[in-house]
Amino acid sequence: MTDRDPAAAWRADLAWYLGITAASGLAFGIGRGLPAGLLAGATMLALTLVLALGRRRIDAVRVVGGAGDERNRDLYVRSLAVAGGVVGLAVTCWYLISVARGEPDGVLLALTLLFAAVFVGAGVVSSRRGGRSLTRAGPTSSRTRTGGKPPRRRRRPGESAQPERRHRRHRAGRCRQGPGSARQSESP
């Protein structure tokens, strides 16, 4: 999610995916045996291939990868926020269910506290950054995207480009409607 060369970013992401693939295969191989390690490695390699091949063709895969223009990076940050919120809620509910059963799980408590601390910390960091976007693309306010100018308001059909002037002409009596027009004839 940086503004560097796309080819270099892709190589770095691919190295990261392949590293996770190797670590998954190794962990399952040590813990569950060689067949489980090969299965986990093959599954992660298939996921890496989907990400590698689908990144150029499928918009959703591009968003999941977090690469591309500001729109993709913004969608990536939003998707990541939703995913983190859902996982935090699931772990918290799982911990509360274990407490209700009378078997509180310390690992779930640690994960719940970690989620709460990271969530509050991210709020503090975001507020200190002045509400700027967390991506390297910079702030995403409409003023920044338009070069400091306020965004243009779209005109409605039939609306003049300069409603103030039109209004002043009506007040001064210099409008297109001549004497005896519908507006003037309605007044007593």
Residue pairs with C-beta under 8 A, 6 or more apart in sequence:
1 66
1 67
1 73
1 76
1 135
1 136
2 9
2 136
3 136
3 137
6 67
9 67
10 55
10 67
13 51
13 65
13 67
14 48
14 52
17 44
17 47
17 48
17 51
17 52
18 48
20 44
21 41
21 44
21 45
21 47
21 48
22 41
24 40
24 41
24 43
24 44
25 37
25 38
25 40
25 41
25 42
25 44
26 37
26 41
27 37
27 40
28 36
28 37
28 39
28 40
28 41
29 36
29 37
29 38
29 40
29 41
30 37
50 61
51 61
51 64
51 65
54 61
55 61
55 62
55 65
55 67
56 62
62 68
62 72
63 72
63 75
63 76
63 79
64 76
64 79
65 76
66 72
66 73
66 76
67 73
69 137
70 135
70 137
70 140
73 135
73 136
73 137
74 133
74 135
74 137
74 140
76 135
77 133
77 134
77 135
84 115
84 119
87 115
88 112
88 115
88 116
88 119
91 108
91 111
91 112
91 115
92 112
92 115
94 105
94 108
95 104
95 105
95 108
95 109
95 111
95 112
98 104
98 105
98 108
126 134
131 139
131 141
132 138
132 139
133 139
133 140
138 144
142 150
142 151
143 149
143 150
143 151
145 151
146 152
155 161
160 166
166 175
169 175
177 183
177 184
